[in-house]
């Protein structure tokens, strides 16, 4: 299971983070409310804010940093402002501005550092949480790192409903930012839960992402894994897997190569072949959610019991091996077809015992010797391999020297009954074939030999 999860981590990293996400697409530290002086300064186009910088020098330093156009220079200027005015009313705003500028400059370590600094001052700062979560997602590699990222992501999701519209941000931009952070935090919470094999939580968080973006590659693939890995397996995961592949086929061949083996191998095992898989991928590309009849539309692969019934129908009960008989009889109660096949096999066994072969001779492996009159043996290849009893033999006479467990012998007797689940033949009138006496060497006649000797001499 651990190896499987490592594979999921690699595939999901490819699927989610290789969609073209760049530093500029990370949760943005948008421009916060801009401070004004104690009174609006002449010529200033800065709107009045609830945050008032009373010191003109401090105000000018902030505005100068804010209006710096080069991202790297702006970030450094904001950091310098915080260092010069550590108790400023706009300290958090300045740190957010620096964080956003470092995003634009592509300096990821500084983005993460400033986000951590902000969270030390404001543990519930949503934008800083979202950025930390975004960066942590790319670092998930096992259950431990997944748990840390999940905890931070859940914290972010808890704070998002109470996040107010920042000053200077339009309602449309606010809604866009909020959806973006929900996507990041819910997606990371789902990814972290997946590493902990918490498939219920994975599905819950991925649904939040898919409500915002039905074409989200990572969320669809994570949903596929969570559903197909659940116990019992939920075949609805095949739709999400098909959707993920449909999205990835547009521009992400690496993600296709990472995801396809897991999804298609599961589908082939469930359906029996991949004959209609590409059509399912093409159909999912046009859909935003699984259709109500999706699961019912998948024809199940034939089971062992299905194939056992077919074998009797095609070959006849008399032409099957003893192991095949056992399989057919063990499936008796699965379907009406299996009941019919089992009845035919049982009739064949009884016919062999009545038609001059009152006792059947069967090669077995001894599993246990209960007492001199009872042997527990394995008949089928699988039972012999697993050292599992599938026939109990009641001897006609107690054995003077019972065979040792693990030995391979022949037993003869009458199969009088069986139980299908757990499977067990009952043999009565049991006996062990008598061992043939060793061949005796030819006897030489002494007289003839003596005469030959004399003649030679």
C-alpha positions as CSV (number, residue, x, y, z in Angstrom):
1,X,0.0,0.0,0.0
2,X,2.8,2.4,0.8
3,X,4.3,1.9,-2.7
4,X,1.0,2.6,-4.2
5,X,0.6,5.8,-2.3
6,X,4.1,7.0,-3.4
7,X,3.0,6.4,-6.9
8,X,-0.2,8.5,-6.3
9,X,2.0,11.3,-4.9
10,X,4.1,11.4,-8.0
11,X,1.1,11.2,-10.3
12,X,-0.8,13.8,-8.5
13,X,2.1,16.2,-8.4
14,X,2.3,15.8,-12.1
15,X,-1.4,16.1,-12.5
16,X,-2.1,19.1,-10.3
17,X,1.1,21.2,-10.3
18,X,2.0,20.6,-14.0
19,X,-1.2,22.2,-15.3
20,X,0.7,25.4,-16.0
21,X,0.5,26.8,-12.5
22,X,3.1,29.5,-12.1
23,X,4.0,31.9,-9.3
24,X,1.7,34.5,-10.8
25,X,-1.2,32.0,-10.4
26,X,-0.6,31.3,-6.8
27,X,-3.0,32.8,-4.3
28,X,-2.3,36.4,-4.8
29,X,-1.5,38.9,-2.0
30,X,-3.6,41.6,-3.7
31,X,-3.2,45.2,-3.0
32,X,-4.5,45.9,0.5
33,X,-6.3,49.0,1.7
34,X,-4.0,51.9,1.2
35,X,-3.4,54.3,4.1
36,X,-3.9,58.0,4.0
37,X,-2.5,60.8,6.1
38,X,-4.3,62.3,9.0
39,X,-6.1,64.3,6.3
40,X,-6.0,63.6,2.6
41,X,-2.9,65.2,1.2
42,X,-3.2,67.6,-1.7
43,X,-2.6,66.0,-5.1
44,X,-2.8,62.4,-3.7
45,X,-5.0,59.9,-5.5
46,X,-4.9,57.6,-2.5
47,X,-8.4,56.9,-1.2
48,X,-9.2,57.5,2.4
49,X,-8.8,54.3,4.4
50,X,-9.9,53.2,7.9
51,X,-6.1,52.7,8.6
52,X,-4.6,56.1,9.2
53,X,-0.8,56.7,9.1
54,X,-0.3,59.8,11.2
55,X,3.4,60.2,10.6
56,X,3.9,61.9,7.2
57,X,7.4,60.3,6.9
58,X,6.0,56.9,7.5
59,X,3.2,57.5,5.1
60,X,5.5,58.7,2.4
61,X,7.8,55.7,2.9
62,X,4.9,53.4,2.5
63,X,3.5,55.1,-0.6
64,X,7.0,55.2,-2.2
65,X,7.3,51.4,-1.7
66,X,3.8,50.8,-2.9
67,X,4.3,52.7,-6.1
68,X,7.6,50.9,-7.0
69,X,7.0,49.1,-10.3
70,X,9.8,46.5,-10.3
71,X,8.5,43.5,-8.3
72,X,11.8,42.6,-6.7
73,X,12.5,46.3,-5.8
74,X,9.0,46.7,-4.5
75,X,9.3,43.7,-2.2
76,X,12.6,44.9,-0.8
77,X,11.2,48.4,-0.3
78,X,8.2,46.9,1.7
79,X,10.6,44.8,3.8
80,X,12.7,47.9,4.5
81,X,9.5,49.8,5.5
82,X,8.6,47.1,8.0
83,X,12.1,47.1,9.4
84,X,12.0,50.9,9.8
85,X,8.5,51.0,11.1
86,X,8.0,47.7,13.0
87,X,4.9,49.0,14.8
88,X,3.2,50.5,11.8
89,X,-0.6,50.1,11.5
90,X,0.0,48.9,8.0
91,X,2.7,46.4,8.9
92,X,0.6,43.4,7.8
93,X,-0.4,45.2,4.6
94,X,3.3,45.9,3.8
95,X,4.2,42.3,4.4
96,X,1.4,41.1,2.1
97,X,2.6,43.6,-0.5
98,X,6.1,42.2,-0.2
99,X,4.8,38.7,-0.4
100,X,2.8,39.5,-3.6
101,X,5.7,41.3,-5.2
102,X,8.0,38.3,-4.5
103,X,5.3,36.2,-6.2
104,X,5.5,38.3,-9.3
105,X,9.3,38.1,-9.2
106,X,9.2,34.3,-9.0
107,X,11.1,34.2,-5.6
108,X,9.3,31.3,-4.0
109,X,11.5,31.0,-0.9
110,X,10.9,34.6,0.0
111,X,7.1,34.1,-0.6
112,X,7.1,31.2,1.8
113,X,9.2,33.1,4.4
114,X,7.0,36.2,4.4
115,X,3.8,34.1,4.5
116,X,5.3,32.4,7.6
117,X,6.2,35.8,9.1
118,X,2.6,37.0,8.6
119,X,1.1,33.9,10.2
120,X,3.3,34.5,13.3
121,X,1.7,37.9,13.6
122,X,-1.8,36.9,12.4
123,X,-2.3,33.1,12.6
124,X,-5.7,33.4,10.8
125,X,-4.5,35.5,7.9
126,X,-6.3,33.8,4.9
127,X,-4.0,34.9,2.1
128,X,-0.8,33.8,3.9
129,X,-2.5,30.5,4.8
130,X,-3.4,29.9,1.2
131,X,0.1,30.6,0.0
132,X,1.7,28.3,2.6
133,X,-0.8,25.6,1.7
134,X,-0.1,26.0,-2.0
135,X,3.6,25.6,-1.4
136,X,3.1,22.7,1.0
137,X,1.1,20.8,-1.6
138,X,4.1,20.5,-3.8
139,X,6.1,19.1,-0.9
140,X,3.7,16.3,0.0
141,X,5.5,13.0,-0.4
142,X,4.1,10.8,2.4
143,X,1.5,10.5,5.2
144,X,3.4,12.8,7.5
145,X,3.9,15.7,5.1
146,X,0.3,15.1,3.9
147,X,-1.0,15.5,7.5
148,X,0.8,18.8,8.0
149,X,-0.4,20.2,4.7
150,X,-3.9,18.9,5.4
151,X,-4.0,20.6,8.8
152,X,-3.0,24.0,7.4
153,X,-5.4,23.6,4.5
154,X,-8.3,22.8,6.9
155,X,-7.3,25.9,8.9
156,X,-7.5,28.0,5.7
157,X,-11.0,26.6,4.9
158,X,-12.2,27.4,8.4
159,X,-11.1,31.0,8.1
160,X,-12.3,31.6,4.5
161,X,-16.0,32.1,5.3
162,X,-15.2,35.0,7.6
163,X,-12.7,36.6,5.3
164,X,-13.8,40.2,4.5
165,X,-13.4,42.0,1.2
166,X,-10.1,43.8,1.4
167,X,-10.2,47.5,0.9
168,X,-9.5,48.5,-2.7
169,X,-10.6,45.1,-4.0
170,X,-13.7,44.9,-6.2
171,X,-16.5,42.4,-5.3
172,X,-15.7,40.5,-8.5
173,X,-12.0,40.3,-7.7
174,X,-12.8,39.3,-4.1
175,X,-15.0,36.5,-5.3
176,X,-12.4,35.3,-7.7
177,X,-9.7,35.4,-5.0
178,X,-11.9,33.5,-2.6
179,X,-12.7,30.8,-5.1
180,X,-9.0,30.5,-5.9
181,X,-8.1,30.0,-2.3
182,X,-10.9,27.6,-1.7
183,X,-9.7,25.6,-4.7
184,X,-6.1,25.5,-3.3
185,X,-7.0,24.8,0.3
186,X,-9.7,22.2,-0.4
187,X,-7.5,20.5,-3.1
188,X,-4.5,20.3,-0.7
189,X,-6.7,19.0,2.2
190,X,-7.9,16.3,-0.2
191,X,-4.4,15.4,-1.2
192,X,-3.2,15.2,2.4
193,X,-6.2,13.1,3.4
194,X,-5.4,10.8,0.5
195,X,-1.9,10.1,1.8
196,X,-3.5,9.2,5.2
197,X,-5.9,6.8,3.3
198,X,-8.8,8.9,4.6
199,X,-10.9,8.4,1.4
200,X,-14.1,9.9,2.8
201,X,-12.4,13.2,3.6
202,X,-10.6,13.1,0.2
203,X,-14.0,12.9,-1.5
204,X,-15.5,15.7,0.7
205,X,-12.7,18.2,-0.1
206,X,-12.4,17.3,-3.8
207,X,-16.2,17.9,-4.2
208,X,-15.6,21.5,-3.0
209,X,-13.0,21.9,-5.7
210,X,-15.1,20.4,-8.4
211,X,-18.1,22.6,-7.5
212,X,-15.9,25.5,-8.5
213,X,-14.1,23.9,-11.4
214,X,-15.5,20.5,-12.8
215,X,-12.4,20.3,-15.0
216,X,-9.9,20.5,-12.2
217,X,-7.4,17.8,-13.1
218,X,-6.0,17.1,-9.6
219,X,-9.4,16.9,-8.0
220,X,-10.8,14.5,-10.6
221,X,-7.8,12.2,-10.3
222,X,-7.9,12.3,-6.5
223,X,-11.6,11.5,-6.5
224,X,-10.9,8.5,-8.8
225,X,-8.3,7.2,-6.4
226,X,-10.4,7.7,-3.3
227,X,-13.4,5.9,-4.8
228,X,-11.5,3.0,-6.4
229,X,-9.4,2.5,-3.3
230,X,-12.4,2.5,-1.0
231,X,-13.6,-0.7,0.6
232,X,-15.8,-1.7,-1.1
233,X,-14.6,-0.2,-4.3
234,X,-16.9,2.4,-5.8
235,X,-16.9,2.1,-9.6
236,X,-18.0,5.8,-9.9
237,X,-14.3,6.4,-9.6
238,X,-13.9,5.3,-13.2
239,X,-15.9,8.3,-14.4
240,X,-13.6,10.7,-12.5
241,X,-10.5,8.8,-13.8
242,X,-11.9,9.2,-17.4
243,X,-12.5,12.9,-16.8
244,X,-9.0,13.4,-15.4
245,X,-7.5,11.7,-18.5
246,X,-9.7,13.8,-20.8
247,X,-8.5,17.0,-19.2
248,X,-4.9,15.9,-19.2
249,X,-5.0,14.9,-22.8
250,X,-5.5,18.5,-23.8
251,X,-2.0,19.7,-22.8
252,X,-0.5,17.4,-20.2
253,X,1.0,14.2,-21.6
254,X,3.1,13.6,-18.5
255,X,0.0,13.5,-16.4
256,X,-1.6,11.1,-18.8
257,X,1.3,8.7,-18.5
258,X,1.3,9.0,-14.7
259,X,-2.4,8.4,-14.2
260,X,-3.4,6.0,-17.0
261,X,-1.8,2.8,-15.7
262,X,-3.7,2.9,-12.4
263,X,-7.1,3.8,-13.8
264,X,-7.0,1.5,-16.9
265,X,-5.7,-1.6,-15.0
266,X,-8.6,-1.2,-12.5
267,X,-11.1,-0.8,-15.2
268,X,-9.8,-3.8,-17.1
269,X,-10.1,-5.9,-14.0
270,X,-13.6,-4.7,-13.3
271,X,-15.0,-4.7,-16.9
272,X,-12.8,-7.5,-18.3
273,X,-11.3,-5.4,-21.1
274,X,-10.6,-1.9,-22.3
275,X,-12.9,-2.2,-25.4
276,X,-15.0,0.9,-24.5
277,X,-12.5,2.8,-22.4
278,X,-11.5,5.5,-24.9
279,X,-15.2,6.2,-25.6
280,X,-15.8,6.7,-21.9
281,X,-12.9,9.2,-21.8
282,X,-14.3,11.1,-24.8
283,X,-17.7,11.2,-23.3
284,X,-16.4,12.4,-19.9
285,X,-14.7,15.3,-21.7
286,X,-18.1,16.7,-22.5
287,X,-19.6,16.2,-19.0
288,X,-19.3,18.1,-15.8
289,X,-20.5,15.3,-13.5
290,X,-21.1,11.5,-13.6
291,X,-24.4,10.7,-15.3
292,X,-26.9,8.8,-13.1
293,X,-26.6,5.6,-15.0
294,X,-22.8,5.5,-15.2
295,X,-22.2,2.6,-12.9
296,X,-25.0,0.5,-14.4
297,X,-23.6,1.1,-17.9
298,X,-20.4,-0.9,-17.1
299,X,-20.7,-4.5,-17.9
300,X,-18.9,-6.5,-15.3
301,X,-16.1,-8.9,-16.2
302,X,-17.0,-12.6,-15.9
303,X,-16.2,-14.0,-12.4
304,X,-14.6,-17.4,-11.7
305,X,-18.1,-18.7,-11.0
306,X,-19.3,-17.4,-14.4
307,X,-16.5,-19.1,-16.2
308,X,-17.1,-22.3,-14.2
309,X,-20.7,-22.5,-15.3
310,X,-19.6,-21.8,-18.9
311,X,-17.0,-24.6,-18.7
312,X,-19.6,-27.1,-17.8
313,X,-21.9,-25.9,-20.6
314,X,-19.2,-25.9,-23.2
315,X,-17.2,-29.1,-22.2
316,X,-19.6,-31.2,-20.2
317,X,-19.1,-32.2,-16.6
318,X,-17.4,-35.5,-17.4
319,X,-14.5,-33.8,-19.2
320,X,-13.5,-31.5,-16.3
321,X,-10.7,-32.0,-13.8
322,X,-11.3,-32.7,-10.2
323,X,-10.2,-29.1,-9.3
324,X,-12.7,-27.9,-11.9
325,X,-15.4,-29.9,-10.2
326,X,-14.6,-28.4,-6.9
327,X,-14.8,-24.9,-8.3
328,X,-18.2,-25.6,-10.0
329,X,-19.6,-27.0,-6.8
330,X,-18.3,-24.2,-4.7
331,X,-20.2,-21.7,-6.9
332,X,-23.5,-23.6,-6.6
333,X,-25.4,-20.9,-4.8
334,X,-24.2,-17.9,-6.8
335,X,-26.6,-17.9,-9.7
336,X,-29.2,-20.2,-11.3
337,X,-26.6,-21.1,-14.0
338,X,-24.2,-22.1,-11.3
339,X,-26.8,-24.2,-9.6
340,X,-27.5,-26.0,-12.9
341,X,-23.8,-26.6,-13.5
342,X,-23.2,-27.8,-9.9
343,X,-26.1,-30.3,-10.3
344,X,-24.5,-31.7,-13.5
345,X,-21.1,-32.1,-11.8
346,X,-22.6,-33.8,-8.8
347,X,-24.5,-36.2,-11.0
348,X,-21.3,-37.0,-12.9
349,X,-19.5,-37.8,-9.7
350,X,-22.3,-40.1,-8.5
351,X,-22.5,-41.8,-11.9
352,X,-18.7,-42.6,-11.7
353,X,-19.2,-44.1,-8.3
354,X,-22.2,-46.3,-9.5
355,X,-20.9,-47.4,-12.9
356,X,-18.5,-50.1,-11.7
357,X,-16.3,-47.5,-9.9
358,X,-17.7,-47.6,-6.5
359,X,-14.7,-45.8,-5.2
360,X,-12.8,-42.9,-6.7
361,X,-9.1,-42.8,-6.6
362,X,-7.9,-39.2,-5.9
363,X,-4.3,-37.8,-5.5
364,X,-4.3,-35.5,-2.4
365,X,-2.0,-33.8,0.0
366,X,-2.3,-34.7,3.7
367,X,-3.1,-31.6,5.8
368,X,-3.8,-33.2,9.1
369,X,-4.5,-36.5,10.8
370,X,-7.3,-36.1,13.3
371,X,-7.2,-39.7,14.4
372,X,-6.3,-43.1,12.8
373,X,-9.8,-43.1,11.1
374,X,-9.9,-39.5,9.8
375,X,-7.7,-37.6,7.4
376,X,-7.9,-34.0,6.4
377,X,-6.6,-33.5,2.9
378,X,-6.2,-31.0,0.1
379,X,-7.5,-31.9,-3.4
380,X,-7.4,-28.9,-5.6
381,X,-4.2,-27.2,-6.7
382,X,-5.0,-24.1,-4.8
383,X,-5.8,-25.9,-1.6
384,X,-2.6,-27.9,-1.9
385,X,-0.6,-24.8,-2.4
386,X,-2.3,-23.1,0.6
387,X,-2.2,-26.3,2.7
388,X,-6.0,-25.9,3.1
389,X,-8.4,-28.8,3.8
390,X,-11.1,-29.2,1.2
391,X,-11.9,-32.9,1.8
392,X,-12.4,-34.9,5.0
393,X,-11.8,-38.6,4.6
394,X,-13.4,-41.1,7.0
395,X,-11.4,-44.4,6.7
396,X,-13.2,-47.7,6.4
397,X,-10.7,-49.2,8.9
398,X,-8.4,-47.3,11.3
399,X,-4.9,-46.9,9.9
400,X,-2.1,-48.7,11.6
401,X,0.4,-46.1,10.3
402,X,-1.3,-42.9,9.2
403,X,0.5,-40.8,6.5
404,X,2.5,-37.8,7.7
405,X,1.1,-34.3,7.2
406,X,2.5,-32.7,4.1
407,X,2.9,-36.0,2.2
408,X,1.3,-36.6,-1.2
409,X,-0.7,-39.8,-1.4
410,X,-3.7,-41.4,-3.2
411,X,-6.9,-42.0,-1.4
412,X,-9.8,-44.1,-2.6
413,X,-13.4,-43.9,-1.3
414,X,-16.9,-42.7,-2.0
415,X,-17.6,-38.9,-2.1
416,X,-20.9,-38.9,-0.2
417,X,-21.6,-35.1,0.1
418,X,-20.2,-31.6,-0.1
419,X,-20.7,-28.1,1.3
420,X,-20.2,-25.2,-1.1
421,X,-19.1,-22.4,1.3
422,X,-16.6,-23.0,2.9
423,X,-16.0,-25.8,0.4
424,X,-15.6,-29.3,1.8
425,X,-15.9,-32.7,0.2
426,X,-16.8,-35.6,2.5
427,X,-15.4,-39.0,1.6
428,X,-16.5,-42.2,3.3
429,X,-15.3,-45.8,3.0
430,X,-11.8,-44.4,2.7
431,X,-8.7,-46.5,2.1
432,X,-5.2,-46.2,0.9
433,X,-4.1,-48.2,-2.2
434,X,-2.0,-51.2,-1.3
435,X,1.7,-50.8,-2.1
436,X,2.8,-53.1,-4.8
437,X,5.5,-55.6,-3.7
438,X,9.0,-54.9,-5.2
439,X,9.8,-57.0,-8.3
440,X,11.8,-60.1,-7.5
441,X,15.1,-60.7,-9.4
442,X,15.2,-63.8,-11.7
443,X,16.4,-67.0,-9.9
444,X,19.4,-68.6,-11.4
445,X,19.7,-72.4,-11.4
446,X,22.9,-73.6,-9.6
447,X,23.3,-76.8,-11.5
448,X,23.4,-75.2,-14.9
449,X,25.9,-72.6,-13.8
450,X,28.2,-75.3,-12.3
451,X,28.1,-77.3,-15.5
452,X,29.1,-74.3,-17.5
453,X,32.0,-73.6,-15.2
454,X,33.3,-77.2,-15.6
455,X,33.0,-77.1,-19.3
456,X,35.0,-73.9,-19.6
457,X,37.7,-75.3,-17.4
